[in-house]
């Protein structure tokens, strides 16, 4: 790296930085002093300026004679003086600095304090800029070294290595102490190496091959003294070979690190061992001869030869003409054989010199190119009689064996996306379909992909009003403004739309995303509407392509949100995925391709409509790279005037690479190439600047080609007496009519039906207890959402307990009921856990805050009951296994919240499920938990994906782990309502038995992974429901279970897709099953 031509060397710039900081810090104080000077002599300043007004320099003070302008300057000065405007934005005020106040010669300027103060500001600003220029390269060098060092540290810390790290690491190792030993090992493992496309090799890569295969060593060099690391052996030199295959004329990837100077160095090192392929097997004899003619003309007539490396009678990169194997067929256009190379001479007929600016060149070249292609394809159409455009075995286009020219035979080569857009628009206007085959071209870059993203988000979360509104407003969905406005005002219509998207979500979960999207397309009649619109077929194809991609992607992703995330990533970076394929058939459409991407490809007919364009290296074109003594230098100066020599050298290399790019472009055609020639004028030049382009160089060697006449003369000089090169003069006045393509529409498709390549869809979704109880519901995203769903579920599934009397005031039985109060009570328990159960009881401030929460909700009369309830919840022992105790009895060894040392509130769990069906789970649960007791049947569902949930409390007590789930259900008006039969009935009625069973499986899987000596009977205490309102009852509101180990393992087998397994022993490892392992409230790991 260099800055202004000097090496970028790191050093101590602390002193410079301190000076810079001081100067920057002085700016505000100096400006404030100038303001004070103005305010102190405001009237004198205004009088002085009015006096000086006639003598002010007209160039510096343009408009001084206009009263409105002059008054505006005084107003600006006053606003600045009163601090309403910074000096940087006050242009007139800046001109009042003593050295910048330009007046007519002989005019005396009074020595006012303001002028001197502004001069001090100006001096300080100049010092800041000077210090900034001096600091800039030092800071860049420091940043370069810091980033490099930091990146290395991060890669090493993460045990990662990038591609460049492998290259530089191996190169460094070969240059190190054990380099020769390493090189010998590599030679022994790979005695023969062939490197294709060697012209794109960078210096670091070449250094590796140079060291390993000893490039440049004479064949008679002394053999190694040790040929086998383990003992002597035969000489290895004769058994090794390095074959470098490449064409330096096609070295066009300098922007990717390819370095032609590396190739030239290797060519010099291997002199005497060169072999050339002198026959072209791709193109016709005329096409090869035309390219030979153009480059040979430059090779013999220009001092630096065709590829601009010749100097002092030495040319390391000469152009050598090649022969052609030829082709059997001949391209015929307009009823006769086409010239191999045709120049379309495009000019502005309204100007004497014919010069065109870039905009005009792109427009006129696009217009003519599209007209010619439309004309050729019309000639080839069966509807036009005997085709006169196509490929003939003989040279007679009227023969019956003429194979008509097709759109897919034509390639248009461009530099970039803007040129592609210009030609594709012109083609589209003439009814011609094309495809842009570039690295960045992707269906994910279309509007349809963005709209699909909004649709999927709305399907996954139709409850979100903003998300659903965004999906409905997408252009592809096609709802009109009136309809969108009606949905805003009509609540019933809005609910119908929400229900529709809920249906899409259910279809997505059960059948896959593709059926859901197809249903949406049908419901909103999207195909019918798109096919009647401009480019509708393209847009519909994009949608169907995206839908198929979504289905395939979902087969390998975990759930709807993963698919949405991956789609969002593709939208952010649409051009770097191997799976991205355009839907247009390459055989049926005109191909628009960048010249870079065309390298190595071939096309029957090639158009280069914009061949005269070029991109000169300037301050706006990025960081210039150039070579000195074959060493690459990267110039970091941002302005050309700061490093003129570096920019000029970089532009010289730019032109050389563009010549090679031109060579690649002109050698893609099998039969014919058509190029757009024009006296192109870029920037503010008065005459054409075509000589700065690659084609201009080949024709004139850097001499100016000022106008149309000169361009014509130079082309004719180059092609004189050579029939394979033609010139077609075009008038760019725009008077010629546009040629429209006339396709034949009654042809039958001849291609066979496609075979689907994607795998059958296996429904994958995230289930939960709530989604099992409410068939089709999605799993809650947060603990609060799960609590709310359970509370709503309770209200829907079970009728309210029959009132046996009014609840006693001042007790929890009188506390409000419903989803809101239930969620509130869960929140209270969560707050107590976060604070710490052991200290919550003595924290009167905490209890007061919880009571205040109660009062804020309008439940002031129940605040004391809540406080009493909190004390009981914290201090009451919770029975461990009620199921094994006689009715009404409670075990004494249950956990007490205030005494717990290890617990976690609201832990979430996720574990894998594989083809588990709810009937099997339900049957097993009925057999082992309260057999014979009635309960609602679970609806049929297939669990394939993940099961998630949130456990209210996971606690360890006396070496055993307990699952505790808080229930706010109201079973009756007093403590007597909370006996075991009533709580068991509520448990079964709401299928809490299944909930606790699933939670036990989650705990079982977690402990199996976490405890090396895990034993279910010894480590699991069970699962309990704590009915919060019954904490003062004899039962303490606790309904607890600990089913046998065989049940938990059998349910685990069903969920894991191993229901047929005969084994009921605990497995030691189950990849993919996990439970979040965070810290408990005391800071210790849970397990």
N, C-alpha and C positions, 0 to 999 in steps of 0.2 A: 504494500500500500504506500502511496506517495501523496503528498499534499503540495500543490503548486510545484510539482516536479521534484520535490525533496523527499527523501525517505521518511516515513512516519515512525519516529523513534520516541518511545516513552521516556519520561524523565520527571523530575520533581518540578511541578509547576505551582507549588504553594505560594511563592512570592508573587507570581503573576496573578494568581487567583485572588490573593489578598488585595492587590492594587485594583483589580477589576471590581471587587466588592466595595472597596472604598469609593471608587469613582461612581459606581451605581448608587451608592448610598448618598453621595453628595448631590446627586441630581435633584432630589426633592428640596433640599435646603437651598440650593442655588435658585431653583425656580421660585421658591417662596420669597427669597430676597428680591428677586426681580418683580414679583407682585407688589411687594411693599414699596419698592422704588416707583412703580407706576402709580400706586394710590397716593404716595406723597406728592407727586408732581403731575397729577392727572391732567389738570387744565393746561399746564405748560406743554405736556406731551401732545395733547389734541391741537393746541395752537401751532406747535412746531410742525406737526404732520400736515396741517392745512396749508402752512406756509411752504413746505417742501413739495406739496402735491404737484404743482406744475413742472417741477424739476425731476420728479421721480422717473426712473428708467421704465420705459414702456414695456420692455420685455419682462422685467421682474414684477412690475405692478400693472399687469394688463387690466384695463378697465378703469384706470385711475381717474379718467375724465368723466366718468359716469357717476352722477351724484348718488344714485341708489347703491352702486357698488362700493363707493368710497364710504358712505355711511354704514354700510354693512361691515366694512373692515373695522371702523371705529367701534361698532357694537361688539364685534368679535373680540377686540382688544379689551373692552370693558368686561365682557363675560369672563375672559381669561383672568383679568385682574381681580375679579371677585370670586375666583375659584370655581366657577361653573364649567370651565373648559380646561382640559390639560394642554400643556404647551405642545405636545406631540400632535394634537388635532387642530392647533391654531396656526395655520400656514402663514397668515399675514403677520402675526406676532413674531414668528421665527425670522422673517425677513427684516425685522427691525434691529437685529444684532448689528453692532457697529460695522463689522466687516462685510455684512451682507446688505446693508442699506445703500443701494445703488441709486445715485442721482447724477444729473448732468454735470459735466466737467466744469469746475469753477464754482459749484454750489457749496457753500459752507454748511456743515451739519453741526448743530449745537451739541455740546458735550453733556447730554442728559444722563442721569443715573440709570434710567431704564435701558438705554442703548448699551451702556457698559455692562449692566447686569445680564442682559440677554447674550452679550458676547461671551461672558463667563460661562453661561449655560452651554453655548455652542462649543466652546473649547473643551468643556467637560464631556460633552457628547462625542466629540471627535476622539478624545482619549479613551472613552468606553469602547468605541468601535475599533480603535487600534489594538487595545488590549484583547478584545474579543477575537480579532483576526489572529493574534499571537497565541491565544489560549486554545483556539479551535483544534488545530492539529494535535496539540498535547493532550487535550481531553479525549479526542478520538483515539489516540494511541492507548491511553489509559483504559478507555472503555473497551477497545478491542482486546486488550490483554485480560481485563477483568472478566468479560463475557466468555472468552476462551477458557480461562482458568475455572470459572464457575461452572461452565458446561461440563468440563472434564470431571470436576468434583461430583456433580450431580449424577453423571453417567456412572462413575465409579461407585458412588453410594448406592445406586439402584441396580448395580451389576448389569448395566445395559451398554450396548455398543451399536452405533449407527454404521451405515455403509462406508462413509468417509473415514470413520475411526478404524475400520478393518483395513482400508487401503493404507492410511498413514501409519497405522500400527505395524503392519507387515513391512512397509518400506523402512520404517525406523529400525525394526529388528534386523533387517538384512544389512543395514548400515552399521549395526552395532558390533560388539565384540564377537558374538557367536554367529555373525551373519553368514560367513562362508559355510559353516556347518548346516545352518538352516537351508541355505540355497542348495546344498548338495542333497539334502533330504527331499526337497521339493523336486529336484531334477530326477531323483531316483523313482519317486512316486509318479511323476508326470514327465517322462523322457521326451515326449513329443507334444508340442502345444501349437494350436492354430488359432490365431486371433482374427476374427472377421471384423470388418468395418474399423480397421485399425486407425483410419484417419480421424476418428473421434476419440482417440485415447488422450487422457490428460497426463501431465508430467509425472504425477505421483504414481500412476498405474505403470507408466513406461519404466520408471526407475526400478520397479519390482522385477519386470521381465528382463531388464538390462542386467540386473545383478544375478538373477537366477540362471539365465541362459547365456550370460557372458557375451552379450551382443558386442560385436567388434573384434572379438578374439579371432586370430587367424586359425584356420583349420589345423595348422601344424603346431599350435601352441602346446606347451608342455602339459601332459596329462596330470590329473590329480595324483598326488602321492598316496592318497587313501580313497578308495572307491567304495568301500563298504564300511559303514561305521563299526561293524562288528568284526571286520577282518579284511584281508586283501581280496581283490577281485579284478576282473577285466577292466580296461580303460573305458570310461563312460562317455568320453567326448564324442566319439563316432556314433554313439547310440542315442544322442540327443539332437533334437531339431526344434527350432522356433520358426514358424511360418506366419508372416505378417501379411494379411490380405486387406487391401484397401485401395481406394481411389482418392487421392488428395484433391482432385478437382471437385469432389463432392463433400468436402469438409465444411459443413454449414452449421454446425452445432456449437459455435463458440459460446453462445449464451448459456449452454448447459455444461460448460467446462471443457469441451473438446478443443484441442489446441493443435492447429496445423503445424506449428513449429516443432512439436513433439514428433510428428510424422517426418518432417524434413530432417530432424536430427537422426532419426532411425534410418532414414534413407541414406544419409551420409555415412553412418556407421556400418551399413551393410553393403556399401558399394562393391560392385563386382558379383553380387549375388541377387540380381534383380531379374524378374521374369514378368513379361507383360502379356495380357490377353488382347490381341489385336483384331478380334472379330466380334461384331455386335450381332447377337442372335435374337434381339427383340424387334428391331425396327426394319422398315423397308430400306432398300439401297438408297433411294432418293432422300429419305429422312436422315440417314446417317451422313450422306454427302452434304446436305444443307448445313448441318451442325459443323461438320469439318470445315466447310467453306467460311463460315462466320468467324470461327476461332482461329483458323489458320491465317485469315486476313489480318487479324489483330496480332497474331504471333510474329508475323514477318514485318509488319509495318509500324509497330509501336516500340519505343525504346525499352519499356519494361515488359514487353511481350503480353500474351493474352491474360495470364493469371497474375501479372504484376510483381513477379519475383526476380525477373532478370536484372542483372547488374554486373558491369565490368566483364562482359563476355561469359558470364556464368549464369545459368538458369536452373535452379534446383527443382522447378516445377514447370517443365515445358509442356506445351500442348502437342500431342502426337495424334495424327489422324488415324482412324481405325477403318477397317473394312466392314462389310455387312454380309451376313449370310442371306439376307433378303427374305421376302415373304411371297407366298403364292398368290395372295389376293391383292387387289388394287382398290384403293378408295376412289370412288367416283362421285363428284358433286357437279350439279348443273349439267349432268349428262356426259361429263368428260373427266379424265383423271385429274385429281386435285394436286396442286403444287405442294411440295413437302413443307415449305416454310413461306407463309404469306404474311406480309405486313399490311395492316389496315392503317392507312395514313389519315389520321383524324386531325382536323384543324378547325379553328373558328373562322368561318367564311366572312365574318364581319370585320376582321382585322387584317391589315396588310401582312403582318408577320405570321398570322395564323396561330399565335400562341394561345394556350389554354391554361387556366389555373387548375389546381388539383380538383376542385369541385366540378368544374366544367369537364375535365378529362374523365373523371369517374362517371359522370352523367352520360356523356356522349359515347364513351367506350362501351358502357353497359348497354346503351340503346342499340348500338350497331351490332354488338355481339349477340344480343337476344334476337334481333331481327334476322341475322344470318342463321342462327340455330333454328328458329321457327321456319324459315324458308327451307332449310335442308330437310327437316322432318316432314314438312308438307310434301317435298319432292319424293320422300321415301314412303309416303302413305299409300296404301293400296287404293284408297278412294280417289287418288289423282291420276289414275290410269297406270301406265307402265312406270314403275319407280325409276327416278333418275338420280337418286342418291343412295349409295350403298357400296357393297364390296363385291367385286367381280373377279372371277378367276382370270378372265382376259381383260383387256383394256376397253372393251366395248360395253358401255353402260346399258345398251339396249338389249343385251343378251338376256335370255330367260333365267340364267343362273345368278342374276344379281341378288345378293342378300341385302334387303333394305337396311338402311341406317336406323338405329334405335336410339332413344334418349340415353339409355345406359351406356352407349358407346362413346359418349361425349363427356369429357372432364374439363372443368374450368378451374384453373389454378390461380390462387390469390395469395396475398401476403397475410391478411388478417381478417378479423370479423367485419370491419367496416367495409372492406372491399367485397366480402362475401354478401353482405347485406345489400349493397348497391346492385350487384348482378342478379341476385335472387329476386329482388323487387322487380327488376326489368323483365325477368323471365316470367314471373307471376302475372304481370300485366298482359303478357302475350299468351297466357293459358298454358305455360310450360311448368311442370312440376320439377323440383330439384331437391336435393338433400345436401346439407352442409356437413361434410365428414371431417370435423376438427376434433382435437383432443378435448375441447371444452364443451362440445355439443352434447346435450343431454336432455332427456325428457324431464329430468328434475329441474331444469332451468325454465320450464314453461309455466304459464299462468295456471294451467290445469293442476300441476303438482302443488302449487301453493293453495289452491282451492280445496284439493283433496285433503291437505293437512288440516284445514279448518273443519271439513266434514268429519274427519276421524276424531278430532278433539270433541266435537259436538256429540258424536255417537257415544264416545266414552263417558261424557259428562253432560247429558242433556239437562240436568238440573241447573247448570250454570246459565243464567240468562244471557250474560255478555258473550259467552262462547257460542251459544246457539244462535244469537243474533248475527254474529260475525259469519257463521256458516251460511245462514239464510241470505246474507247480503252479497255472497260471492257471485261474480259475473257468470260463472259456469252454471250455477243453479238457475239463474235466469229469472228470479222473481222481480216483478216491476216495482217501482216506487210506491204505487198505490197499494199493492198487496203488502209490502213491508210496513206501510203506514197503518193499514188495517190490523195487522198483527200486533202493533204497538198499542192499539186502543181496544181491541176485541179480546177479552180475557179467555172466552171460550175457544176462539180460534187458536190462540196461543197454546192453550192446554192440549188441543188436538195435535199441534205440531210437536209439542214435547212428547206426547204419547207415541207419535210416529217415530221419533228418534230413540225413545226407549225401546221400541220394537226393533230398530236397527241394532241397538246394543245387544239385545237378547239373541238376535239372529247371528250376530258376530260371535258371541260367546259359544253358541251351540253348534253353528254350522261353518263359521269362518268369516273372514272379512270380505271375501269376494262375493258370497251371496248377499251380504248386507249392502254392499255397494251397488250390486245389480238391482236390488230392490229400490234403493234410492234413485238410481237412474230411471227406473220404470215409473216410480211414483211421481217424479217431477218432469217426466217426458223429455228428458235431456237429449237422448239420441235424435228424436224427431225434430227438436228445435235446432240442434246444432247442424244437422245435415242440410238444413235450409239456409244456413248462414255462411258468410264468407270464411273460407278455410275450415268449414265445419267438419269435414271428413278428417282433416289433420287433428283437430282438437278432440274429436271423439276417439280417434285412434290413440292419442296421448292418454286419454282417460282409461281406456281399456287396457293399455299397456301398463299404466300405473296400478290399476286394480289387480292385474295378474302379478305384478311385482310384489304388491302388498301381501297377496296370498302366499306367495313363495317365501317371502321374508318372515311372515308370521309363523311359518312352520318351524323356524329355528330360533324364534324369540319368545321371551317369557311374558306373554300378556299384551294387552292393548296399549298400555303406556309405553312399553318397550318399542312397539312398532311406530308409535307417534314420535318417539325420541329419534329413532333411526331415520325416519322420513325427514325430520327437522334437520338432522345432520347433513343429509343429502341436499336439502334446499340451501344450506349454508355453503356447501362445497360440492356443486353439482357435477363436476367434471372429472372426478378421480376414482371411479368405481368400475372394476372390471365387468360387473354384471350389467352395466348400463349399455343398452343397445338401442339404436334407432330402429324404428319400425319400417321405414321406407326400404323397399327392396333395391339393393344396389344395381340389380340388373334392369330395373324398369325406369329409373329416374336419372336426370342429369346430375352428375356428381360435382359439387363445389368443394374443393380441397385446398388446404394451405400447401404451399410449395414444400414446406418442411415435412408435412405428413405424406406428401406424394413420393418422397425419396424411396426408391426401391420398387415402386409400382409402375404399371404401364397401362396406357389407354389407347384405343384405336385413334381417337381424334382429340386434340388438346387445344383449348383456347386460353390465351394469356392476355386478356383485354387490358390489364393495367401494368404492363411490363416496364413502363417508363417511370414508375414511381420509385422513390427512394426516401430514406430517412437519415438525413445528415446529423452527425453527432454535434450536439449543442448542449447548453446548460439545461435545457428542458428534456433532454433525451436520456437522462439517467447518468450513472457513474461510468465514465469512459475507461475502457481497458485497452492497453497497447503494449507493445514489446520493445525492449531495448536490449540489444545483444541476445536476442531470443528469450529474454527473461520477461515474464508477464508483469506488468505494473498496473495497479488500479488507482486512478486519480480521484481523490476525494474532494477536490475543490469544486464548489457548486457552480462557479461562473467561468465561462470560457476565457474572459480577459485575465483571470487569475492564473491560468495555466494554459496559455495559448499553444505552446509547443505540444503538450500532452494531448489536448483536444484535437489538434491537427493530425498528430500521429494516429490517434484512435480513429479519426474519420478516414484516414488513408487505409487503415486496416478494414474499416467498414466497407469501403468500396471494393477491396479485394475479396472479402467474403461475399459481397453481393454478386460479383462476377461468378463465383463458384455456385451461388444460389441460382443464377441465371442458367448456368450449365446444367444443373439438375433439372430445372424447369423445361429446357429445350430438348432434353433427352428422354422425356416421358412418353412421347407419342410413338405409336407403331407406324403411322402413315403420314399424318399431317399436323402441323402446328400453326395456329393463327395468333398473331401478336398485335396489340394495339399500339401504334406509333403516333407520337404527337410531340410538337415543340412545347414541352411542359415547362411552365414557369411557376416556381414556388416562391413564397415570401414576397418581398418588395422589389424583386429584381425587375429591370426594365426589359430584359430579353430572356429567352428561354434558358433554363438551367439544366437541360437534359444531359449535358456532359458530366454531371455529377452522379448520374445513374450508371448501372452496370452496362446497359446496352449503349448508352452514350459513350462510355469509355471504349468499348470494342469498336465503335464506328469512328471515333475521333481522338482517342487517346488522351483525353483531358482537355482538348481544345474546345472552345465554345461552339455550340450548335445553335446559333441565335434565332433561327426562324424556320418556317416550313420548307422554304426552298433549299436551305442548307441541309436539312434533314433528308429530303428527297435525294439530293445529290450524293450524300454519303452512303445511303442505302444502295443506290444504283451503282456506285463505285464498288462497293463490297460485292454485289451480286452480278456484276457485269459478265454477260456471256454464259450465265448459269441458269438454266431453265427451271431448276427445282425450287428456286427462290423467286417469289412474285411480290408485286406491290399493288395494292388496291386503294386508290384515293377515295376518301370519304369526306363529304361536305357536312360539317357539324352545325349548319345553320338551322337544322330542325325542320326543314320544309318537306323532307321525304316522309311518306306515310308509314305508319307502324305496321309491321307484318304480324298477323295473328295466326297462331297455330290452330290447325283444323284437325282435331283428332278423329279417328274412326271409332265409333262407339259400339258397333255391333259385333265385335270380336268376342269369341267365347274364351273363358279362362281355360288354360291348358294345364295348370299346375294341380297336382294331387292335394288331397286334404292333409293338413298338418296333424301330426301326432302330438298330443299334450305331453310336455316333458316334466311337469311338476308332479310331485308326489301327492297321493290322496291326502286330504286335509284331516288331521287329527285334532279335534277341538281342544284347545288349551286355554284355561282361564284360571283366575284367582278366586278361590271359594273361601267362605267363612261360615261360622255358625249362623249368622244372620241370613246369608244367602241360601243356606239349607232350609231354614225355617220359612223364608220368603223365596219361593222358587224363582230363580232368574235374577235376584238382586245382586248388585256388585258388592265386593268386599269393602267395608269401610276403610277410609284412608287414615283415620286417627282414632285414638281411644275415645275421644268425645263423640265422634261420629258413631262408633259402635254402641256406646251407651245409649245415645239418642235413638238409634235404630231398635235396640232391644226394648226401650221404653215404649216406642210406637208399636212395636210388635206385640208387646203385652196388652196394650189397649185394644188392638184389633183382634187378637186370637182368643182372649179369655174375657168373658163377661165379668163385670165388677162383682166382688164378693157381696153376698146378700147382707144388707145392713141388719145387724142384730141389735141396733140401738145407736144412739149418737156417741161418737168417740169422746173420751174424756178430755176436756180442754187442758192445755198445758202439757200434753204428752205428745210423743211422736205419732201416736195414732191419729191425732187431729191435724198433723202437718199436711199441707196441701198435697194432692195426688196428681199424677199425670207425668208426661215426658219432661216438662220443664223442672218441676220439683225433684224428679228422680235424677236428672242430670246434675242438679245442684247438689244433692246429697253425695253423689259420686265425686263431685269436685271437692267437697269438704274433706272426704277421706284422702283424696289425692294431695290436698294441701297439707294435711296432717303428716302424710308420709314424707313429703318433700322437706318439711320442717324438721322431722324426726319424731317418731312416736314417743320416744322416751322423754323428750324435753317439751313436747307440746302441752302436756297436762299442766305443767307449771308456768307456762307462758301465758300470762293473763292478757298480754297484748294481742297474741295470736287469736285467742278465744274471742276477744272483743272484736277483732277484725272480721272473724267468721260470722259473729252475730250481726255485725254491721251489714255484711253482704245479705243476710236474711232480711234485714229491715229495708234495705234498698229495693228489694223485690216486693215490698208491700206485705211482708209476712212478720211484721214486728211482734205480733202477739205470740208468735211461735219461737221467738229468739231464745227464750229461756229453756224451752223444751229441746231446742237444738243443742244448747250448751250442756244440758244434762245428758243428752244422748251421746255427745262427744266424750264426756267423762266415762260413760258406761262402755262405749266402744273401745276405749283405750285400756280399760282396767278389767274387763270381764274375760275370764278364760273361755276360749272357743273350743268346743268339744272336738275331739279328733276323729272319732269314728262313730257317729250316731247310729249308723245302720246296724252295728253290732250290739248296741245297747238296748235293753228293754225300753218300751215306749215310755217316754217321759223322763227317762234317766239321762244324765249327762256325765261323760267321762271327765275326770278332774285334771287330766294332764294336758289339756289343750293349750295352744299358744295364747299368750296375752300380748296385745299389740305394744303396750308400753314397755314390755320386757324383751322384745325381739332385738337381737343384735345384728342379724343378717336378713335382709329382705330387699325386694325391689318392687316398686309400685309401677303399674302400667307397663310391664315388659311386653314387647310384641314378639311374636314368633312367626316364622315362615317355614314350612317344610313341604317337600315334594309329594305329590300324589300321582299315581299312575293307574288310570283305567279303573278307578274305584266307583262302584255304583251304590247309591243310597239304600236300596232295598237290602243289600247284604249287610251294610252297616247297621241298619235299623233292626234287622232280625237278630244279629249278634247282641245288640244292646238290650233288646227285650228279653233275651234268654238269660242274661247275667245281671242286669240291674232291675231289681224289683220285678222278677218274673211273674207273669199272670196279671199284673196291674195294667188297667187300660190307659191308653195314651194316644194322641193323634199320630197318624202315619205320616212319615216323611214322603214328600213328593219325589218322583223319580228324577234323579240327576246323575250325571257321570262326571266324576272328579278326575280331571287330567290337567295337571299344572302345579299350582301351589295352593296350600291351605294356610290362611293367615288368621291371626287373632290377637287380642289384647287381654292379658290376664290382669285383673284388678290388683292382686297382690300375690307375690311369690315369696314365701317365707321359709326359713330354716329354723326348726325348733327341736332341740334334743337330738340333733343328728339326722332329722328327717325333714323332707321338703314338702310343703303344703301349698296347694292352690286355693286361694280364697277369692270368692266372687261376691261382691256386694249386690244385694237386691233391695230395692225400695218398695217392692210390692205391698199393697195394703190388703191384708187377709181378713181383717175384722176390726171392731172398735176398741178391743182391749187385748191384754197379754194372753188371755185364754185362747184367742184365735190362732196362736202360733204354736200349736202342738204338732207332733211329728206327722200325724195323718194328714193334717191340713197342708203342711209344708211339702210333704211328699206328693200330695195331689197337685199342688201348684207346680212343683218341679216337673212332674210328668206331663201336666197339661200344656206347659210351655216348652217342653222338650229340653229343659235344662239338663236332663240326664245325658243327652247327646253332647251338649255343650261341655259338661264336665269331663265326659269321656274323651272328647277330642283334646281338651286341655291336658289331660293325663298322658295321652299319647305324645303330645308336644314335650311335656316334662320328661317322659320316659326316653325319648330320642335325645334330648339335651343332656340328661345325666349319663346316658350310655356313652356319649361322646366325651363327656367332661370328667367323669370319675373313673379312675383306672380299676377300682375294685367294686364297681357299681353292682348293686343287687336291689331289685325292685322291692322285695319284701322288707329289706332292711333300711333303704334310703327314702322310700316314698311314704309320706304320712297320709296322703289321700287328698281329696278335693272337697271343699265345703261351700255351700251357699249360706251367706249370713243375711237373713232378713232383718234389715236395720231397725225396722219399727218394733221388732219383737225381741230386742236385746234384753229387756227387763223380764221377759217371760221365763218360766222354769226351763224351757228348752234353749233359752238364750238366743232364739231365732236361728239356730244353726241346724242345717240339714247336710250331713256329711256322708261321703261314700269313700270306700277304698275297695274297688273291685279286685278280684284275684288277678294275679300276674298273667295267667293264661288268657284272660279277656283282653287285657291291654295289648298283649303281643299279637293276638288274633286280629284285633282291630287295626293294629299297626300293619300287619300283613295285608289286610284288605286295602288300606290306603296306599301301600307300596306296590300294589298290583301283584301280590304274591298270595292271594287268598287260598290257592291250592296247596300251599306249603304245609307239610306235615309237622315241621319242627315248630316248637313253641319256646325254644330257648332264646335267651337274649343274644342278639348279634352284637359283635364288637365294633363294627364299622358300617356306616350307611352313608356313602358320599352324597352330598347335596342336602342332607337334612341338618338343619342348624337352628339354634335359637340365639337371639342377640345376647352377647356376653359382655355387658357393660359393668359398671361399678355399682355396688349398693350404696345406701345412704351413708354408711360408715367408711366408704372408700375402698372396701375389699371386693375382690372378684366374687361373683355369685357362686361359681363352682370351679 
